[in-house]
Amino acid sequence: MAYLPNTDAERTAMLARVGASTAADLFTAIPAALRNPSLDLPPPLSEQDLVVLLEGLAARNRSLSTYRSFLGAGVYRRFSPAIVRASISRPEFYTAYTPYQAEASQGTLQSIFEFQSMICALTGLDVANASMYDGATAAAEAMVLAVQTTKRTRIAVTSSAHPETLRVLHTFAEGRHIDIDVIAEQGGRTSPAALAGALNDQHAAVLVQHPSFLGTLEELAEIAEIAHSRGALAICSTDLHACAALVPPGDAGFDVAVGDGQPLGIPASFGGPHVGFMAVREALLRRIPGRLAGMTTDHSGRRAYTLTLQAREQHIRREHATSNICTNHALIALAATVYMAYMGAGGMRTIAEVSALRAHHLAARLAEIEGFSLAYPDTPFLWEFVLRTPVDGREFARALRESHIIAGLPLGDIDSALDDHVLVCCTELTSPDSIERYVAAAKRVALDAAEQRVPVATA
């Protein structure tokens, strides 16, 4: 039991030990306006009235299925087979938290082992862990892995990575005193020449996203070769559907692949829950964070599964731990595992191809409309593309929302230089009729914009 001071003298002595005069001094790092805010709370409600209030608030939500959605940007509306929900709803799996006594459940351990095996097969790498929290933190953990492996202190990241991933990287880097160099994209993708010119012998890794946040495709093999020529690791943040259709990062020479498993049958539910993945080359096996499930045999020679190589702060001294990740998103990883097993690599490749065909068809149709154009017409893309609009992107999105169309993500909120840009996404759920409606709505916006630019004749 922790010791609590009982007298004023003991409390004063404990405060003096940490350099504080009063207990209030312990909270000076918190802005004054946040320490004791005045809360204007409504009066308490009975259970019955509270339920009515919450049901009314919930009724204001709108499901993506009520719109024709072209929104992507890291969270994708893809088809989720019924078997996914049926599997994760079983009582032996269903929990809001990871099964902490996983050693007692061979079924849980086997599902984790299968998840790891499928991630390795899709990324072209040797070892995967039991899962991470999400794609952004997986990228940050890969950055830490590279720093610990190379004993270097800098990371090069392409600016076409997801802006939320960049923010998480900076958060992780600040406490660990890691310097991050952001390499500006050129034409929507990483310039190998710019990357080569920016790297030096202090860089632990190069991190690129493929497909990028802008939907474009990178020259993976060339980027990996440049990173290795400087003694740095090559890290790819990727999409597993893209891995099924394109050359996977491992085959392109990358050392680490990370990403988000949300597109694997997991609904776009207000941004969560997600599941991250990480795969590495065998040489980095003992640097990989989190849990790993291994396959072995028991004393009777029967196949058995067990947690292994758990280099976490719970198992060894904190300063020697590879990460403070103690657990994994086991339930969501199970959903992703069921999805991958059901679809197979061929099914995932078909989904990627259908999504890409529909995105390219929509992009071509929109580029024919006066005032619209592709922001990166000479750069290959998969199922997302950046559209330049004749009006502010947010205004364009509002106009299409009146027709129950979610136009995509206006990029002006991310970069003011992109006020007239919208990131548009197509998936296998984007129907041909939805594409036609999008094109028709875009034509109306173009016509209205053109009319506003025509000077009015005066008498």
C-alpha positions as CSV (number, residue, x, y, z in Angstrom):
1,M,0.0,0.0,0.0
2,A,1.3,3.5,-0.9
3,Y,2.3,5.7,2.0
4,L,0.2,8.8,2.5
5,P,1.5,11.8,4.6
6,N,-0.7,12.4,7.7
7,T,0.7,15.6,9.1
8,D,1.4,19.1,7.8
9,A,5.1,18.6,8.4
10,E,5.2,15.4,6.3
11,R,3.3,17.0,3.5
12,T,5.6,20.1,3.6
13,A,8.6,17.8,3.5
14,M,7.3,15.8,0.5
15,L,6.5,19.0,-1.4
16,A,10.0,20.4,-0.6
17,R,11.6,17.2,-1.9
18,V,10.1,17.9,-5.4
19,G,10.8,21.6,-5.2
20,A,7.2,22.8,-4.5
21,S,5.9,25.1,-1.8
22,T,2.3,24.2,-2.0
23,A,0.2,21.5,-3.6
24,A,-1.0,24.1,-6.2
25,D,2.6,24.3,-7.4
26,L,2.3,20.8,-8.7
27,F,-0.2,21.9,-11.3
28,T,1.6,25.0,-12.7
29,A,2.3,23.2,-16.0
30,I,-1.4,23.3,-16.7
31,P,-2.7,26.6,-18.1
32,A,-4.5,28.6,-15.4
33,A,-7.7,28.7,-17.4
34,L,-7.9,24.9,-17.4
35,R,-7.1,24.2,-13.8
36,N,-10.5,25.1,-12.2
37,P,-12.8,25.9,-15.1
38,S,-16.3,26.9,-14.3
39,L,-18.7,24.3,-15.7
40,D,-22.1,25.5,-16.8
41,L,-23.8,22.1,-16.4
42,P,-27.5,21.6,-16.8
43,P,-29.5,20.2,-13.8
44,P,-29.4,16.4,-13.2
45,L,-31.9,14.2,-15.0
46,S,-33.7,11.1,-14.1
47,E,-32.7,7.9,-15.9
48,Q,-35.9,8.1,-18.0
49,D,-35.3,11.7,-19.1
50,L,-31.6,11.1,-19.7
51,V,-32.5,8.2,-22.1
52,V,-34.9,10.4,-24.0
53,L,-32.3,13.1,-24.3
54,L,-29.5,10.8,-25.5
55,E,-31.9,9.1,-28.0
56,G,-32.7,12.5,-29.4
57,L,-29.0,13.4,-29.8
58,A,-28.3,10.0,-31.4
59,A,-31.1,10.6,-33.9
60,R,-29.2,13.6,-35.2
61,N,-26.5,11.4,-36.5
62,R,-26.5,10.5,-40.2
63,S,-25.1,7.2,-41.5
64,L,-22.8,7.1,-44.5
65,S,-25.3,4.7,-46.1
66,T,-27.8,7.6,-46.4
67,Y,-25.3,9.5,-48.6
68,R,-23.4,8.8,-51.7
69,S,-20.0,9.1,-50.1
70,F,-16.7,9.9,-51.8
71,L,-14.9,10.4,-48.6
72,G,-11.7,8.6,-47.8
73,A,-8.5,10.3,-46.4
74,G,-7.6,7.4,-44.2
75,V,-11.0,6.0,-43.2
76,Y,-12.7,4.1,-45.9
77,R,-16.2,2.8,-46.4
78,R,-15.7,-0.8,-47.7
79,F,-18.0,-3.8,-47.8
80,S,-17.9,-5.8,-44.5
81,P,-19.1,-9.4,-45.0
82,A,-21.6,-10.7,-42.5
83,I,-19.2,-13.3,-41.2
84,V,-17.0,-10.5,-39.7
85,R,-19.6,-9.2,-37.3
86,A,-20.8,-12.8,-36.6
87,S,-17.3,-13.9,-35.6
88,I,-16.4,-11.0,-33.3
89,S,-19.8,-11.1,-31.6
90,R,-19.1,-14.5,-30.2
91,P,-18.8,-14.4,-26.4
92,E,-15.4,-16.0,-26.3
93,F,-14.0,-13.1,-28.3
94,Y,-16.3,-10.2,-27.6
95,T,-14.6,-7.7,-25.2
96,A,-13.8,-4.0,-25.3
97,Y,-10.3,-4.8,-24.1
98,T,-7.6,-7.2,-25.1
99,P,-7.7,-10.7,-23.5
100,Y,-5.1,-10.1,-20.9
101,Q,-4.8,-13.8,-20.0
102,A,-4.4,-14.8,-23.6
103,E,-2.2,-17.7,-22.7
104,A,-5.3,-19.4,-21.4
105,S,-7.1,-19.3,-24.8
106,Q,-5.6,-21.2,-27.7
107,G,-8.4,-19.8,-29.9
108,T,-7.3,-16.2,-29.2
109,L,-3.6,-17.0,-29.7
110,Q,-4.3,-18.8,-33.0
111,S,-6.4,-15.9,-34.3
112,I,-3.4,-13.6,-33.5
113,F,-1.0,-15.9,-35.2
114,E,-3.2,-16.0,-38.3
115,F,-3.4,-12.2,-38.3
116,Q,0.4,-12.0,-38.1
117,S,0.8,-14.5,-40.9
118,M,-1.6,-12.7,-43.2
119,I,0.1,-9.4,-42.6
120,C,3.5,-10.9,-43.5
121,A,2.0,-12.4,-46.7
122,L,0.5,-9.2,-47.9
123,T,3.5,-6.9,-47.0
124,G,6.2,-9.2,-48.2
125,L,8.0,-9.1,-44.9
126,D,9.1,-11.8,-42.4
127,V,7.6,-11.0,-39.0
128,A,4.5,-9.1,-37.8
129,N,3.2,-8.3,-34.3
130,A,-0.2,-9.0,-32.8
131,S,-1.4,-5.5,-33.9
132,M,-1.0,-1.9,-32.9
133,Y,-3.5,0.7,-31.8
134,D,-3.9,2.4,-35.2
135,G,-2.0,3.3,-38.3
136,A,-0.6,6.6,-37.0
137,T,0.8,5.1,-33.8
138,A,2.2,2.2,-35.7
139,A,4.2,4.7,-37.8
140,A,5.4,6.4,-34.7
141,E,6.5,3.0,-33.2
142,A,8.3,2.3,-36.5
143,M,10.2,5.6,-36.1
144,V,11.2,4.7,-32.6
145,L,12.3,1.2,-33.8
146,A,14.5,2.8,-36.4
147,V,16.1,5.2,-33.9
148,Q,16.8,2.3,-31.4
149,T,18.2,0.1,-34.2
150,T,20.5,2.6,-35.9
151,K,21.4,4.8,-32.8
152,R,20.7,7.8,-35.0
153,T,18.5,10.8,-34.1
154,R,16.8,12.0,-37.3
155,I,13.9,10.8,-39.4
156,A,13.0,11.9,-43.0
157,V,9.2,11.9,-43.7
158,T,7.5,12.8,-46.9
159,S,5.0,15.6,-46.7
160,S,2.5,13.5,-48.6
161,A,2.0,11.3,-45.6
162,H,-1.3,11.6,-43.7
163,P,-1.3,14.9,-41.7
164,E,-2.5,13.1,-38.6
165,T,0.3,10.6,-38.9
166,L,2.7,13.6,-39.1
167,R,1.3,15.1,-36.0
168,V,1.6,11.8,-34.1
169,L,5.2,11.4,-35.3
170,H,6.0,14.9,-33.9
171,T,4.4,14.1,-30.6
172,F,6.4,10.9,-30.2
173,A,9.6,12.6,-31.4
174,E,9.4,15.5,-28.9
175,G,9.8,13.4,-25.8
176,R,12.5,11.2,-27.3
177,H,14.4,14.2,-28.8
178,I,14.1,12.9,-32.4
179,D,14.4,15.5,-35.2
180,I,12.0,15.1,-38.1
181,D,12.8,16.4,-41.5
182,V,9.7,16.8,-43.8
183,I,10.5,16.3,-47.4
184,A,8.1,18.4,-49.6
185,E,6.2,16.5,-52.2
186,Q,6.6,17.4,-55.8
187,G,3.7,16.7,-58.1
188,G,2.0,14.8,-55.4
189,R,4.8,12.4,-54.7
190,T,8.2,12.1,-53.2
191,S,11.1,13.3,-55.3
192,P,13.9,10.8,-55.2
193,A,16.4,13.6,-56.0
194,A,15.1,15.8,-53.1
195,L,15.1,12.9,-50.8
196,A,18.7,12.0,-51.7
197,G,19.8,15.6,-51.2
198,A,18.2,15.8,-47.7
199,L,19.5,12.6,-46.2
200,N,22.7,12.4,-44.2
201,D,24.4,9.9,-41.8
202,Q,22.2,11.1,-38.9
203,H,19.0,9.8,-40.4
204,A,17.7,6.6,-38.9
205,A,14.9,6.1,-41.5
206,V,12.9,7.4,-44.4
207,L,9.1,7.1,-44.0
208,V,6.8,7.3,-47.0
209,Q,3.1,6.6,-47.4
210,H,2.0,4.4,-50.4
211,P,-0.6,5.2,-51.6
212,S,0.1,8.7,-50.3
213,F,-2.5,10.8,-48.4
214,L,-3.1,12.5,-51.8
215,G,-3.8,9.1,-53.4
216,T,-0.7,9.1,-55.5
217,L,1.8,6.2,-55.9
218,E,5.5,6.4,-54.9
219,E,8.6,4.9,-56.5
220,L,9.1,2.5,-53.7
221,A,12.2,0.6,-54.9
222,E,14.1,3.8,-55.7
223,I,13.2,5.3,-52.3
224,A,14.3,2.2,-50.4
225,E,17.6,2.2,-52.3
226,I,18.3,5.8,-51.4
227,A,17.5,5.2,-47.7
228,H,19.8,2.1,-47.6
229,S,22.6,4.0,-49.4
230,R,22.7,6.4,-46.4
231,G,22.5,3.6,-43.8
232,A,18.9,4.4,-42.9
233,L,15.9,2.0,-42.7
234,A,13.1,2.3,-45.2
235,I,9.6,2.5,-43.6
236,C,6.4,2.3,-45.7
237,S,3.0,3.3,-44.4
238,T,0.7,1.3,-46.7
239,D,-2.8,0.0,-47.3
240,L,-3.2,-3.8,-47.4
241,H,-5.6,-3.7,-50.4
242,A,-2.9,-1.8,-52.3
243,C,-0.4,-4.5,-51.2
244,A,-2.6,-7.1,-52.7
245,A,-2.7,-5.3,-56.1
246,L,0.8,-3.7,-56.3
247,V,4.3,-4.7,-55.4
248,P,4.3,-5.0,-51.6
249,P,6.8,-2.9,-49.6
250,G,9.0,-5.9,-48.6
251,D,9.4,-6.9,-52.2
252,A,10.3,-3.3,-53.0
253,G,13.2,-3.4,-50.5
254,F,11.5,-1.8,-47.5
255,D,12.5,-2.9,-44.0
256,V,9.3,-2.0,-42.2
257,A,5.6,-1.8,-43.2
258,V,2.9,-0.2,-41.1
259,G,-0.6,0.9,-41.7
260,D,-4.2,0.9,-40.5
261,G,-6.5,-2.2,-40.8
262,Q,-9.7,-0.2,-40.7
263,P,-10.5,-0.9,-44.4
264,L,-10.5,-4.7,-43.6
265,G,-14.2,-5.0,-43.0
266,I,-14.2,-2.5,-40.1
267,P,-17.0,0.2,-40.4
268,A,-16.1,3.9,-40.6
269,S,-17.6,4.5,-37.1
270,F,-16.8,8.1,-36.2
271,G,-13.1,7.4,-36.6
272,G,-12.8,4.3,-34.4
273,P,-12.0,1.8,-33.2
274,H,-9.2,1.0,-35.6
275,V,-6.3,-1.5,-35.6
276,G,-2.7,-0.9,-36.7
277,F,-0.3,-3.4,-38.1
278,M,3.5,-3.6,-38.3
279,A,5.7,-6.0,-40.2
280,V,9.5,-6.1,-40.3
281,R,12.4,-8.0,-41.7
282,E,13.7,-10.9,-39.5
283,A,16.8,-8.9,-38.6
284,L,14.5,-6.4,-36.7
285,L,12.6,-9.2,-34.9
286,R,13.8,-8.2,-31.4
287,R,13.1,-4.6,-32.0
288,I,9.4,-5.0,-32.9
289,P,7.1,-3.6,-30.2
290,G,4.1,-5.2,-28.5
291,R,2.9,-8.8,-28.5
292,L,3.9,-11.7,-30.8
293,A,2.2,-15.0,-30.9
294,G,4.2,-18.0,-31.9
295,M,3.4,-21.6,-32.9
296,T,5.1,-24.5,-31.1
297,T,4.2,-28.0,-29.8
298,D,3.1,-29.1,-26.3
299,H,4.5,-32.0,-24.3
300,S,2.3,-34.4,-26.3
301,G,3.6,-33.1,-29.6
302,R,0.4,-31.3,-30.5
303,R,0.4,-27.9,-32.2
304,A,0.1,-25.1,-29.7
305,Y,0.3,-21.3,-29.6
306,T,1.9,-19.1,-27.1
307,L,3.0,-15.5,-26.6
308,T,6.7,-15.0,-27.2
309,L,9.4,-12.4,-27.5
310,Q,7.5,-10.0,-25.4
311,A,10.0,-7.2,-25.1
312,R,7.6,-4.9,-23.2
313,E,8.2,-2.8,-20.1
314,Q,6.2,-5.4,-18.1
315,H,8.8,-8.0,-18.8
316,I,12.1,-6.2,-18.7
317,R,13.4,-3.0,-17.2
318,R,11.6,0.1,-18.6
319,E,14.6,1.8,-20.2
320,H,15.4,-1.4,-22.1
321,A,11.8,-2.0,-23.4
322,T,11.3,-1.5,-27.1
323,S,8.0,0.3,-26.5
324,N,5.4,1.1,-23.8
325,I,2.8,-0.7,-25.9
326,C,1.5,-3.3,-23.5
327,T,-1.4,-4.8,-25.5
328,N,-3.1,-5.0,-28.8
329,H,-6.5,-4.4,-30.4
330,A,-7.3,-8.1,-30.3
331,L,-11.0,-7.9,-31.2
332,I,-10.5,-5.5,-34.2
333,A,-7.5,-7.6,-35.3
334,L,-9.8,-10.6,-35.2
335,A,-12.3,-8.8,-37.4
336,A,-9.5,-7.9,-39.9
337,T,-8.3,-11.6,-39.8
338,V,-11.7,-12.9,-40.6
339,Y,-12.1,-10.4,-43.4
340,M,-8.7,-11.3,-45.0
341,A,-9.4,-15.0,-44.7
342,Y,-12.8,-14.6,-46.3
343,M,-11.7,-12.3,-49.1
344,G,-8.3,-14.0,-49.8
345,A,-5.5,-12.2,-51.6
346,G,-7.4,-12.6,-54.9
347,G,-10.6,-11.0,-53.5
348,M,-8.6,-8.1,-52.0
349,R,-6.8,-7.6,-55.3
350,T,-10.2,-7.4,-57.1
351,I,-11.5,-4.9,-54.6
352,A,-8.5,-2.7,-55.2
353,E,-8.9,-3.0,-59.0
354,V,-12.6,-2.2,-59.0
355,S,-11.9,0.8,-56.7
356,A,-9.2,2.1,-58.9
357,L,-11.2,1.7,-62.1
358,R,-14.1,3.7,-60.7
359,A,-11.8,6.4,-59.3
360,H,-10.1,6.8,-62.7
361,H,-13.5,6.9,-64.5
362,L,-14.8,9.6,-62.2
363,A,-11.6,11.6,-62.4
364,A,-11.7,11.5,-66.2
365,R,-15.3,12.6,-66.3
366,L,-14.7,15.5,-63.9
367,A,-11.7,16.7,-65.8
368,E,-13.9,17.2,-68.8
369,I,-16.0,19.8,-66.9
370,E,-15.0,23.4,-67.4
371,G,-13.4,24.8,-64.3
372,F,-12.4,21.4,-62.9
373,S,-9.0,19.7,-63.3
374,L,-6.8,17.1,-61.6
375,A,-4.2,18.6,-59.3
376,Y,-1.6,16.0,-60.3
377,P,-2.5,14.9,-63.8
378,D,0.9,13.3,-64.6
379,T,1.2,11.3,-61.3
380,P,-0.3,7.8,-61.1
381,F,-3.0,7.2,-58.4
382,L,-5.0,4.3,-57.2
383,W,-8.5,5.0,-55.8
384,E,-8.1,8.6,-54.5
385,F,-7.2,11.7,-56.4
386,V,-7.1,15.5,-55.7
387,L,-9.6,17.5,-57.6
388,R,-9.2,21.2,-58.3
389,T,-12.5,22.9,-58.2
390,P,-13.8,26.3,-59.7
391,V,-14.9,27.4,-56.2
392,D,-13.6,27.0,-52.6
393,G,-13.5,23.3,-51.8
394,R,-15.6,23.7,-48.7
395,E,-18.2,25.5,-50.7
396,F,-18.1,22.7,-53.3
397,A,-18.7,20.1,-50.6
398,R,-21.6,22.1,-49.1
399,A,-23.2,22.3,-52.6
400,L,-23.0,18.6,-53.2
401,R,-24.2,17.8,-49.7
402,E,-27.5,19.4,-50.7
403,S,-27.8,16.5,-53.2
404,H,-26.9,14.0,-50.5
405,I,-23.4,13.6,-51.9
406,I,-20.3,13.7,-49.7
407,A,-17.9,15.2,-52.2
408,G,-14.7,14.2,-50.4
409,L,-12.4,16.0,-48.1
410,P,-11.8,19.7,-48.7
411,L,-8.1,20.2,-48.3
412,G,-8.2,23.9,-47.4
413,D,-8.6,23.0,-43.7
414,I,-5.3,21.3,-43.9
415,D,-3.4,23.7,-46.1
416,S,-4.7,27.2,-47.0
417,A,-2.9,27.0,-50.3
418,L,-5.3,24.2,-51.2
419,D,-8.6,26.0,-50.7
420,D,-9.8,25.0,-54.1
421,H,-8.8,21.3,-53.8
422,V,-10.8,18.3,-52.7
423,L,-9.6,14.8,-52.0
424,V,-12.0,12.4,-53.7
425,C,-12.2,8.6,-53.1
426,C,-13.9,5.7,-54.7
427,T,-14.3,2.2,-53.3
428,E,-16.0,-1.0,-54.5
429,L,-19.2,0.5,-52.9
430,T,-19.1,3.5,-55.2
431,S,-21.9,2.6,-57.7
432,P,-21.9,3.8,-61.3
433,D,-25.1,5.7,-60.5
434,S,-23.3,7.5,-57.7
435,I,-20.6,8.5,-60.1
436,E,-23.2,9.9,-62.6
437,R,-24.8,11.9,-59.8
438,Y,-21.5,13.3,-58.7
439,V,-20.7,14.4,-62.2
440,A,-24.1,16.0,-62.6
441,A,-23.8,17.9,-59.3
442,A,-20.3,19.1,-60.3
443,K,-21.6,20.4,-63.6
444,R,-24.2,22.5,-61.7
445,V,-21.5,23.9,-59.5
446,A,-19.4,24.8,-62.6
447,L,-22.4,26.4,-64.3
448,D,-23.2,28.5,-61.2
449,A,-19.5,29.5,-60.9
450,A,-19.4,30.6,-64.5
451,E,-22.6,32.7,-64.2
452,Q,-21.1,34.5,-61.2
453,R,-18.0,35.4,-63.3
454,V,-20.0,36.9,-66.2
455,P,-20.2,40.7,-65.8
456,V,-23.8,42.0,-65.6
457,A,-24.7,44.5,-68.4
458,T,-25.8,48.0,-67.3
459,A,-27.9,50.5,-69.0
